[in-house]
Amino acid sequence: MKGQYIRTPETREKLSKSKTIHGRYLKTFTNKCLDCGKKIDPMSKRCHKCNSARNIKERPKIYCLDCKKELSRNAYYYGYTKCSKCSKIGRLNKFKGTKRPEITGKNNPNYKERIERFCSSCNKSVLVSEYRDKRSKNIFCSKQCLISWKKTLIGEKSTSYGIRRFGEENPNWRGGISFEPYPLGWTKTFREQIRYRDGYKCQMCGVHEVDCNRKLSVHHIDYNKLNLSENNLVSLCVKCHCKTNGNREYWKRYFSLHSSRGLS
C-alpha cells in the first residue's frame, strides 16, 4: 500500500515539501555525494565506491611479524599479526617438544628403549620398539624397500610356495563329504521349484536371479545332502552361498531365526 500511495504525483509533492525525509520512497533524489557529486540516497553522505576508498586510505598498513608481508584489510579488523603461512608454521612448531622438553624422549616415564634391527631389503639399521620387534618378522626402513622386497617374492622365493592347501591339509576339510553323491530326488526340476517358491531372489541379500547372470544356488540349512525337505532348502546367490561355508553353527541359527522355514 505504501508503494501505491507514493506513486501518485500529489503525495510526492507533499513529501518533498514536508520537513521529514523519505528518500527511500522517492524516485527523485536531491542529496549528492561529498566526493564525486553523484546522486545518492538523502540518508547517506557518500556513495558506496567513495566510502570504501576512504576506508582504505584511513586504514593503516599492517605487515607480518615474521616475513614482513603486507596483510589484507581483514587483519586490521580482526587483529591479525601474522600471515596464514607463518601462523601455520608457528602452530606446528609449538608441539614439537620445545614447550616441555623435560618430559619428552628419554625423560618421559613411559619411554622404552628401542631395539636395533636391519632392513630386510637394504640391510640398513633401523630402531624399532619392542612391540614391533615381536609382531613383525620383516622390518623395512621405508615404503620403497617394502615394495622392492615384495617384487622379489615370485615363484620359489614366495613364502607360500610349495604349501599344499588341498585335501586333508586344508583347514576346511570335512572328511570328503563333498564327493558324496546326492539322492535321486535332487533334480533340476526340484531345484527350480525351490527357486520359484523363493521368488527367484536370494534370501540373504535379496538380489534377483536376473542380476546374478546365473541361476541361484540351493543351500541345505543343516548341511546334510540327504535331507531334501523344503523347509531345509533355501535359495542363495553365489556370494552369500560362499559365506555359509564357514562358521556353520552360526548359519544354522541364522536361517532358523530369520526365516519362516526352520530346521526339519
Order of alpha helices (4+ residues) and beta strands (2+ residues): alpha-alpha-alpha-alpha-alpha-beta-beta-alpha-alpha-alpha-alpha-beta-beta-alpha-alpha
